[in-house]
């Protein structure tokens, strides 16, 4: 695992390492910036990094490095704790590192 001080450092480095697409969680699937969608069993979270803001708990965020079964690589940025998006329980479970 890598060590980053900020969310932007993590996203920039992940992009350099090939995670160039952007994912967005939508119920029980991911929408990709290239127009594709991926169901729960079609992707894995391979790394994730959490960040907390100095001034507010609302500044908490997490970036996930995601690889799909068909070879797409990208990131998903979300809040965590009180600032997390409303994910289904199945999606929230999936957003852990798959091994």
N, CA, C and O atoms as CSV, one atom per row, in Angstrom:
chain,resi,resn,atom,element,x,y,z
A,1,UNK,N,N,0.845,-1.175,0.000
A,1,UNK,CA,C,0.000,0.000,0.000
A,1,UNK,C,C,0.894,1.242,0.000
A,1,UNK,O,O,2.036,1.215,0.458
A,2,UNK,N,N,0.347,2.301,-0.515
A,2,UNK,CA,C,1.038,3.575,-0.582
A,2,UNK,C,C,0.571,4.460,0.564
A,2,UNK,O,O,-0.434,4.169,1.213
A,3,UNK,N,N,1.297,5.531,0.807
A,3,UNK,CA,C,0.949,6.465,1.872
A,3,UNK,C,C,0.776,7.852,1.253
A,3,UNK,O,O,1.709,8.393,0.659
A,4,UNK,N,N,-0.412,8.419,1.392
A,4,UNK,CA,C,-0.717,9.731,0.827
A,4,UNK,C,C,-1.197,10.660,1.928
A,4,UNK,O,O,-1.872,10.234,2.866
A,5,UNK,N,N,-0.841,11.941,1.806
A,5,UNK,CA,C,-1.290,12.941,2.768
A,5,UNK,C,C,-2.642,13.537,2.394
A,5,UNK,O,O,-3.397,13.967,3.267
A,6,UNK,N,N,-2.951,13.564,1.097
A,6,UNK,CA,C,-4.200,14.188,0.653
A,6,UNK,C,C,-4.907,13.309,-0.376
A,6,UNK,O,O,-4.307,12.440,-1.009
A,7,UNK,N,N,-6.182,13.566,-0.514
A,7,UNK,CA,C,-6.994,12.870,-1.516
A,7,UNK,C,C,-6.456,13.142,-2.912
A,7,UNK,O,O,-6.366,12.223,-3.726
A,8,UNK,N,N,-6.096,14.389,-3.204
A,8,UNK,CA,C,-5.615,14.713,-4.548
A,8,UNK,C,C,-4.301,13.998,-4.865
A,8,UNK,O,O,-4.096,13.582,-6.005
A,9,UNK,N,N,-3.410,13.846,-3.890
A,9,UNK,CA,C,-2.175,13.083,-4.110
A,9,UNK,C,C,-2.503,11.639,-4.480
A,9,UNK,O,O,-1.914,11.077,-5.402
A,10,UNK,N,N,-3.446,11.047,-3.753
A,10,UNK,CA,C,-3.823,9.658,-4.014
A,10,UNK,C,C,-4.412,9.503,-5.414
A,10,UNK,O,O,-4.017,8.605,-6.158
A,11,UNK,N,N,-5.346,10.367,-5.771
A,11,UNK,CA,C,-5.991,10.270,-7.090
A,11,UNK,C,C,-4.969,10.490,-8.198
A,11,UNK,O,O,-4.968,9.764,-9.192
A,12,UNK,N,N,-4.105,11.478,-8.037
A,12,UNK,CA,C,-3.089,11.746,-9.060
A,12,UNK,C,C,-2.142,10.564,-9.234
A,12,UNK,O,O,-1.811,10.205,-10.363
A,13,UNK,N,N,-1.703,9.956,-8.139
A,13,UNK,CA,C,-0.792,8.818,-8.242
A,13,UNK,C,C,-1.497,7.593,-8.819
A,13,UNK,O,O,-0.923,6.885,-9.646
A,14,UNK,N,N,-2.720,7.339,-8.397
A,14,UNK,CA,C,-3.469,6.215,-8.957
A,14,UNK,C,C,-3.661,6.389,-10.460
A,14,UNK,O,O,-3.569,5.422,-11.216
A,15,UNK,N,N,-3.927,7.613,-10.891
A,15,UNK,CA,C,-4.065,7.884,-12.322
A,15,UNK,C,C,-2.762,7.559,-13.042
A,15,UNK,O,O,-2.777,6.926,-14.098
A,16,UNK,N,N,-1.649,7.983,-12.484
A,16,UNK,CA,C,-0.342,7.675,-13.082
A,16,UNK,C,C,-0.090,6.172,-13.147
A,16,UNK,O,O,0.598,5.687,-14.045
A,17,UNK,N,N,-0.651,5.445,-12.191
A,17,UNK,CA,C,-0.473,3.989,-12.144
A,17,UNK,C,C,-1.511,3.246,-12.975
A,17,UNK,O,O,-1.608,2.022,-12.887
A,18,UNK,N,N,-2.294,3.970,-13.784
A,18,UNK,CA,C,-3.196,3.320,-14.724
A,18,UNK,C,C,-4.665,3.354,-14.371
A,18,UNK,O,O,-5.484,2.862,-15.149
A,19,UNK,N,N,-5.038,3.917,-13.223
A,19,UNK,CA,C,-6.445,3.998,-12.814
A,19,UNK,C,C,-7.025,5.294,-13.368
A,19,UNK,O,O,-7.279,6.242,-12.624
A,20,UNK,N,N,-7.233,5.322,-14.691
A,20,UNK,CA,C,-7.563,6.554,-15.394
A,20,UNK,C,C,-9.054,6.839,-15.514
A,20,UNK,O,O,-9.440,7.984,-15.748
A,21,UNK,N,N,-9.885,5.842,-15.361
A,21,UNK,CA,C,-11.330,6.037,-15.472
A,21,UNK,C,C,-11.904,6.486,-14.135
A,21,UNK,O,O,-11.261,6.364,-13.092
A,22,UNK,N,N,-13.123,7.005,-14.185
A,22,UNK,CA,C,-13.827,7.427,-12.977
A,22,UNK,C,C,-15.089,6.587,-12.839
A,22,UNK,O,O,-15.853,6.433,-13.792
A,23,UNK,N,N,-15.298,6.045,-11.644
A,23,UNK,CA,C,-16.490,5.263,-11.356
A,23,UNK,C,C,-17.396,6.021,-10.400
A,23,UNK,O,O,-16.950,6.843,-9.600
A,24,UNK,N,N,-18.687,5.715,-10.511
A,24,UNK,CA,C,-19.693,6.267,-9.615
A,24,UNK,C,C,-20.612,5.134,-9.191
A,24,UNK,O,O,-21.096,4.371,-10.027
A,25,UNK,N,N,-20.849,5.026,-7.894
A,25,UNK,CA,C,-21.738,3.981,-7.388
A,25,UNK,C,C,-23.182,4.369,-7.655
A,25,UNK,O,O,-23.586,5.511,-7.437
A,26,UNK,N,N,-23.958,3.394,-8.133
A,26,UNK,CA,C,-25.371,3.604,-8.416
A,26,UNK,C,C,-26.103,2.339,-8.021
A,26,UNK,O,O,-26.136,1.369,-8.779
A,27,UNK,N,N,-26.686,2.349,-6.840
A,27,UNK,CA,C,-27.394,1.191,-6.313
A,27,UNK,C,C,-26.442,0.003,-6.233
A,27,UNK,O,O,-25.474,0.053,-5.475
A,28,UNK,N,N,-26.689,-1.057,-6.989
A,28,UNK,CA,C,-25.838,-2.252,-6.949
A,28,UNK,C,C,-24.965,-2.395,-8.180
A,28,UNK,O,O,-24.678,-3.511,-8.613
A,29,UNK,N,N,-24.540,-1.274,-8.747
A,29,UNK,CA,C,-23.628,-1.327,-9.886
A,29,UNK,C,C,-22.758,-0.079,-9.887
A,29,UNK,O,O,-23.043,0.895,-9.190
A,30,UNK,N,N,-21.700,-0.124,-10.676
A,30,UNK,CA,C,-20.854,1.038,-10.887
A,30,UNK,C,C,-21.082,1.562,-12.294
A,30,UNK,O,O,-21.151,0.791,-13.251
A,31,UNK,N,N,-21.196,2.860,-12.412
A,31,UNK,CA,C,-21.220,3.514,-13.712
A,31,UNK,C,C,-19.817,4.039,-13.958
A,31,UNK,O,O,-19.201,4.621,-13.065
A,32,UNK,N,N,-19.315,3.835,-15.160
A,32,UNK,CA,C,-17.962,4.231,-15.521
A,32,UNK,C,C,-17.997,5.444,-16.446
A,32,UNK,O,O,-18.947,5.626,-17.208
A,33,UNK,N,N,-16.962,6.265,-16.374
A,33,UNK,CA,C,-16.880,7.459,-17.211
A,33,UNK,C,C,-16.826,7.138,-18.703
A,33,UNK,O,O,-17.048,8.022,-19.531
A,34,UNK,N,N,-16.531,5.872,-19.058
A,34,UNK,CA,C,-16.530,5.496,-20.480
A,34,UNK,C,C,-17.897,5.000,-20.944
A,34,UNK,O,O,-18.030,4.534,-22.075
A,35,UNK,N,N,-18.918,5.094,-20.081
A,35,UNK,CA,C,-20.274,4.707,-20.444
A,35,UNK,C,C,-20.659,3.280,-20.071
A,35,UNK,O,O,-21.823,2.905,-20.209
A,36,UNK,N,N,-19.719,2.489,-19.607
A,36,UNK,CA,C,-20.025,1.109,-19.231
A,36,UNK,C,C,-20.579,1.049,-17.811
A,36,UNK,O,O,-20.383,1.965,-17.013
A,37,UNK,N,N,-21.274,-0.048,-17.513
A,37,UNK,CA,C,-21.758,-0.308,-16.160
A,37,UNK,C,C,-21.250,-1.671,-15.726
A,37,UNK,O,O,-21.015,-2.553,-16.552
A,38,UNK,N,N,-21.084,-1.832,-14.417
A,38,UNK,CA,C,-20.490,-3.060,-13.883
A,38,UNK,C,C,-21.244,-3.499,-12.636
A,38,UNK,O,O,-21.318,-2.774,-11.643
A,39,UNK,N,N,-21.797,-4.695,-12.711
A,39,UNK,CA,C,-22.520,-5.262,-11.583
A,39,UNK,C,C,-21.538,-5.660,-10.474
A,39,UNK,O,O,-20.328,-5.698,-10.696
A,40,UNK,N,N,-22.064,-5.954,-9.288
A,40,UNK,CA,C,-21.247,-6.263,-8.114
A,40,UNK,C,C,-20.192,-7.341,-8.353
A,40,UNK,O,O,-19.075,-7.231,-7.848
A,41,UNK,N,N,-20.530,-8.370,-9.109
A,41,UNK,CA,C,-19.584,-9.472,-9.291
A,41,UNK,C,C,-18.628,-9.239,-10.463
A,41,UNK,O,O,-17.879,-10.144,-10.832
A,42,UNK,N,N,-18.644,-8.037,-11.055
A,42,UNK,CA,C,-17.792,-7.746,-12.210
A,42,UNK,C,C,-16.650,-6.785,-11.921
A,42,UNK,O,O,-15.987,-6.323,-12.849
A,43,UNK,N,N,-16.403,-6.470,-10.636
A,43,UNK,CA,C,-15.284,-5.599,-10.289
A,43,UNK,C,C,-14.745,-5.945,-8.910
A,43,UNK,O,O,-15.417,-6.575,-8.094
A,44,UNK,N,N,-13.506,-5.511,-8.675
A,44,UNK,CA,C,-12.861,-5.684,-7.376
A,44,UNK,C,C,-12.249,-4.364,-6.935
A,44,UNK,O,O,-11.766,-3.588,-7.760
A,45,UNK,N,N,-12.271,-4.115,-5.643
A,45,UNK,CA,C,-11.553,-2.994,-5.050
A,45,UNK,C,C,-10.179,-3.537,-4.677
A,45,UNK,O,O,-10.078,-4.470,-3.880
A,46,UNK,N,N,-9.119,-2.961,-5.245
A,46,UNK,CA,C,-7.765,-3.475,-5.002
A,46,UNK,C,C,-6.983,-2.631,-4.007
A,46,UNK,O,O,-6.022,-3.119,-3.412
A,47,UNK,N,N,-7.368,-1.396,-3.817
A,47,UNK,CA,C,-6.756,-0.504,-2.832
A,47,UNK,C,C,-7.794,0.521,-2.412
A,47,UNK,O,O,-8.715,0.824,-3.170
A,48,UNK,N,N,-7.648,1.058,-1.207
A,48,UNK,CA,C,-8.446,2.221,-0.837
A,48,UNK,C,C,-7.687,3.027,0.204
A,48,UNK,O,O,-6.875,2.494,0.961
A,49,UNK,N,N,-7.972,4.336,0.224
A,49,UNK,CA,C,-7.293,5.265,1.116
A,49,UNK,C,C,-8.322,6.229,1.694
A,49,UNK,O,O,-9.143,6.792,0.970
A,50,UNK,N,N,-8.263,6.409,3.024
A,50,UNK,CA,C,-9.198,7.299,3.714
A,50,UNK,C,C,-8.484,8.573,4.146
A,50,UNK,O,O,-7.298,8.564,4.478
A,51,UNK,N,N,-9.236,9.663,4.133
A,51,UNK,CA,C,-8.708,10.973,4.511
A,51,UNK,C,C,-9.724,11.690,5.378
A,51,UNK,O,O,-10.926,11.639,5.116
A,52,UNK,N,N,-9.232,12.362,6.419
A,52,UNK,CA,C,-10.089,13.150,7.285
A,52,UNK,C,C,-9.629,14.590,7.253
A,52,UNK,O,O,-8.436,14.876,7.354
A,53,UNK,N,N,-10.585,15.498,7.111
A,53,UNK,CA,C,-10.259,16.917,7.111
A,53,UNK,C,C,-9.879,17.390,8.497
A,53,UNK,O,O,-10.372,16.860,9.493
A,54,UNK,N,N,-9.004,18.383,8.572
A,54,UNK,CA,C,-8.567,18.922,9.856
A,54,UNK,C,C,-9.658,19.719,10.560
A,54,UNK,O,O,-9.719,19.745,11.789
A,55,UNK,N,N,-10.512,20.362,9.786
A,55,UNK,CA,C,-11.470,21.281,10.389
A,55,UNK,C,C,-12.867,20.707,10.594
A,55,UNK,O,O,-13.637,21.229,11.399
A,56,UNK,N,N,-13.201,19.636,9.872
A,56,UNK,CA,C,-14.576,19.160,9.936
A,56,UNK,C,C,-14.648,17.672,9.619
A,56,UNK,O,O,-13.996,17.178,8.699
A,57,UNK,N,N,-15.458,16.975,10.406
A,57,UNK,CA,C,-15.674,15.550,10.114
A,57,UNK,C,C,-16.373,15.370,8.776
A,57,UNK,O,O,-16.300,14.296,8.178
A,58,UNK,N,N,-17.048,16.406,8.302
A,58,UNK,CA,C,-17.712,16.354,7.012
A,58,UNK,C,C,-16.751,16.333,5.843
A,58,UNK,O,O,-17.156,16.097,4.705
A,59,UNK,N,N,-15.464,16.581,6.119
A,59,UNK,CA,C,-14.439,16.555,5.076
A,59,UNK,C,C,-13.865,15.156,4.875
A,59,UNK,O,O,-12.892,14.996,4.138
A,60,UNK,N,N,-14.436,14.157,5.503
A,60,UNK,CA,C,-13.933,12.794,5.404
A,60,UNK,C,C,-14.216,12.227,4.023
A,60,UNK,O,O,-15.319,12.368,3.495
A,61,UNK,N,N,-13.199,11.579,3.439
A,61,UNK,CA,C,-13.376,11.001,2.109
A,61,UNK,C,C,-12.550,9.726,1.990
A,61,UNK,O,O,-11.648,9.459,2.785
A,62,UNK,N,N,-12.890,8.961,0.978
A,62,UNK,CA,C,-12.166,7.734,0.671
A,62,UNK,C,C,-12.072,7.613,-0.844
A,62,UNK,O,O,-13.014,7.946,-1.563
A,63,UNK,N,N,-10.927,7.132,-1.322
A,63,UNK,CA,C,-10.759,6.856,-2.747
A,63,UNK,C,C,-10.503,5.360,-2.891
A,63,UNK,O,O,-9.675,4.785,-2.185
A,64,UNK,N,N,-11.225,4.748,-3.814
A,64,UNK,CA,C,-11.103,3.323,-4.100
A,64,UNK,C,C,-10.424,3.142,-5.455
A,64,UNK,O,O,-10.792,3.808,-6.424
A,65,UNK,N,N,-9.442,2.254,-5.534
A,65,UNK,CA,C,-8.856,1.846,-6.813
A,65,UNK,C,C,-9.601,0.589,-7.241
A,65,UNK,O,O,-9.602,-0.410,-6.522
A,66,UNK,N,N,-10.231,0.635,-8.404
A,66,UNK,CA,C,-11.132,-0.431,-8.856
A,66,UNK,C,C,-10.645,-1.006,-10.173
A,66,UNK,O,O,-10.214,-0.285,-11.073
A,67,UNK,N,N,-10.727,-2.330,-10.259
A,67,UNK,CA,C,-10.447,-3.035,-11.515
A,67,UNK,C,C,-11.649,-3.893,-11.855
A,67,UNK,O,O,-12.152,-4.641,-11.017
A,68,UNK,N,N,-12.106,-3.777,-13.103
A,68,UNK,CA,C,-13.239,-4.583,-13.546
A,68,UNK,C,C,-12.728,-5.897,-14.137
A,68,UNK,O,O,-11.554,-6.018,-14.487
A,69,UNK,N,N,-13.603,-6.852,-14.239
A,69,UNK,CA,C,-13.235,-8.168,-14.782
A,69,UNK,C,C,-12.806,-8.080,-16.244
A,69,UNK,O,O,-12.084,-8.949,-16.732
A,70,UNK,N,N,-13.254,-7.019,-16.956
A,70,UNK,CA,C,-12.853,-6.880,-18.356
A,70,UNK,C,C,-11.667,-5.924,-18.539
A,70,UNK,O,O,-11.397,-5.477,-19.654
A,71,UNK,N,N,-10.961,-5.613,-17.447
A,71,UNK,CA,C,-9.702,-4.886,-17.539
A,71,UNK,C,C,-9.745,-3.380,-17.379
A,71,UNK,O,O,-8.707,-2.731,-17.506
A,72,UNK,N,N,-10.896,-2.802,-17.106
A,72,UNK,CA,C,-10.948,-1.359,-16.883
A,72,UNK,C,C,-10.401,-1.046,-15.493
A,72,UNK,O,O,-10.632,-1.796,-14.544
A,73,UNK,N,N,-9.676,0.067,-15.381
A,73,UNK,CA,C,-9.115,0.488,-14.102
A,73,UNK,C,C,-9.456,1.946,-13.860
A,73,UNK,O,O,-9.278,2.791,-14.737
A,74,UNK,N,N,-9.949,2.235,-12.658
A,74,UNK,CA,C,-10.313,3.606,-12.344
A,74,UNK,C,C,-10.490,3.811,-10.862
A,74,UNK,O,O,-10.209,2.924,-10.056
A,75,UNK,N,N,-10.961,4.996,-10.510
A,75,UNK,CA,C,-11.156,5.345,-9.111
A,75,UNK,C,C,-12.599,5.743,-8.847
A,75,UNK,O,O,-13.321,6.190,-9.738
A,76,UNK,N,N,-12.988,5.567,-7.606
A,76,UNK,CA,C,-14.268,6.040,-7.106
A,76,UNK,C,C,-13.959,6.818,-5.838
A,76,UNK,O,O,-13.326,6.287,-4.926
A,77,UNK,N,N,-14.392,8.060,-5.769
A,77,UNK,CA,C,-14.195,8.893,-4.586
A,77,UNK,C,C,-15.545,9.063,-3.907
A,77,UNK,O,O,-16.550,9.361,-4.553
A,78,UNK,N,N,-15.552,8.870,-2.597
A,78,UNK,CA,C,-16.792,8.963,-1.830
A,78,UNK,C,C,-16.457,9.493,-0.445
A,78,UNK,O,O,-15.290,9.574,-0.064
A,79,UNK,N,N,-17.479,9.848,0.292
A,79,UNK,CA,C,-17.304,10.184,1.694
A,79,UNK,C,C,-17.304,8.905,2.506
A,79,UNK,O,O,-17.622,7.837,1.984
A,80,UNK,N,N,-16.955,9.001,3.768
A,80,UNK,CA,C,-17.152,7.862,4.661
A,80,UNK,C,C,-17.657,8.376,5.991
A,80,UNK,O,O,-17.553,9.563,6.300
A,81,UNK,N,N,-18.204,7.463,6.768
A,81,UNK,CA,C,-18.824,7.877,8.010
A,81,UNK,C,C,-20.106,8.628,7.706
A,81,UNK,O,O,-20.919,8.188,6.894
A,82,UNK,N,N,-20.280,9.766,8.365
A,82,UNK,CA,C,-21.506,10.548,8.199
A,82,UNK,C,C,-21.643,11.132,6.802
A,82,UNK,O,O,-22.754,11.447,6.373
A,83,UNK,N,N,-20.524,11.284,6.079
A,83,UNK,CA,C,-20.606,11.900,4.750
A,83,UNK,C,C,-20.681,10.886,3.616
A,83,UNK,O,O,-20.620,11.270,2.448
A,84,UNK,N,N,-20.810,9.610,3.930
A,84,UNK,CA,C,-20.876,8.577,2.894
A,84,UNK,C,C,-22.187,8.666,2.124
A,84,UNK,O,O,-23.227,9.040,2.665
A,85,UNK,N,N,-22.105,8.311,0.845
A,85,UNK,CA,C,-23.315,8.233,0.030
A,85,UNK,C,C,-24.175,7.085,0.548
A,85,UNK,O,O,-23.683,6.201,1.249
A,86,UNK,N,N,-25.435,7.102,0.208
A,86,UNK,CA,C,-26.340,6.034,0.609
A,86,UNK,C,C,-26.165,4.845,-0.319
A,86,UNK,O,O,-26.820,4.761,-1.359
A,87,UNK,N,N,-25.279,3.920,0.054
A,87,UNK,CA,C,-25.051,2.706,-0.726
A,87,UNK,C,C,-25.927,1.591,-0.187
A,87,UNK,O,O,-26.255,1.560,0.999
A,88,UNK,N,N,-26.301,0.682,-1.064
A,88,UNK,CA,C,-27.023,-0.492,-0.590
A,88,UNK,C,C,-26.065,-1.306,0.281
A,88,UNK,O,O,-24.850,-1.174,0.133
A,89,UNK,N,N,-26.572,-2.131,1.171
A,89,UNK,CA,C,-25.686,-2.965,1.989
A,89,UNK,C,C,-24.754,-3.843,1.151
A,89,UNK,O,O,-23.603,-4.065,1.525
A,90,UNK,N,N,-25.253,-4.338,0.019
A,90,UNK,CA,C,-24.437,-5.186,-0.843
A,90,UNK,C,C,-23.270,-4.405,-1.443
A,90,UNK,O,O,-22.149,-4.910,-1.511
A,91,UNK,N,N,-23.540,-3.157,-1.882
A,91,UNK,CA,C,-22.478,-2.337,-2.450
A,91,UNK,C,C,-21.492,-1.928,-1.358
A,91,UNK,O,O,-20.283,-1.941,-1.592
A,92,UNK,N,N,-21.971,-1.574,-0.197
A,92,UNK,CA,C,-21.074,-1.200,0.898
A,92,UNK,C,C,-20.143,-2.367,1.265
A,92,UNK,O,O,-18.962,-2.155,1.542
A,93,UNK,N,N,-20.664,-3.573,1.268
A,93,UNK,CA,C,-19.841,-4.755,1.544
A,93,UNK,C,C,-18.806,-4.957,0.457
A,93,UNK,O,O,-17.672,-5.340,0.745
A,94,UNK,N,N,-19.176,-4.708,-0.783
A,94,UNK,CA,C,-18.276,-4.897,-1.914
A,94,UNK,C,C,-17.120,-3.898,-1.870
A,94,UNK,O,O,-16.042,-4.190,-2.387
A,95,UNK,N,N,-17.320,-2.738,-1.270
A,95,UNK,CA,C,-16.309,-1.701,-1.267
A,95,UNK,C,C,-15.226,-1.953,-0.215
A,95,UNK,O,O,-14.750,-1.025,0.440
A,96,UNK,N,N,-14.855,-3.199,-0.069
A,96,UNK,CA,C,-13.710,-3.596,0.722
A,96,UNK,C,C,-12.749,-4.280,-0.230
A,96,UNK,O,O,-13.131,-4.661,-1.336
A,97,UNK,N,N,-11.517,-4.436,0.188
A,97,UNK,CA,C,-10.529,-5.051,-0.701
A,97,UNK,C,C,-10.881,-6.513,-0.921
A,97,UNK,O,O,-11.039,-7.273,0.033
A,98,UNK,N,N,-11.001,-6.895,-2.167
A,98,UNK,CA,C,-11.294,-8.281,-2.561
A,98,UNK,C,C,-9.979,-9.023,-2.729
A,98,UNK,O,O,-9.063,-8.539,-3.392
A,99,UNK,N,N,-9.896,-10.167,-2.141
A,99,UNK,CA,C,-8.680,-10.978,-2.275
A,99,UNK,C,C,-9.053,-12.397,-2.629
A,99,UNK,O,O,-8.174,-13.244,-2.788
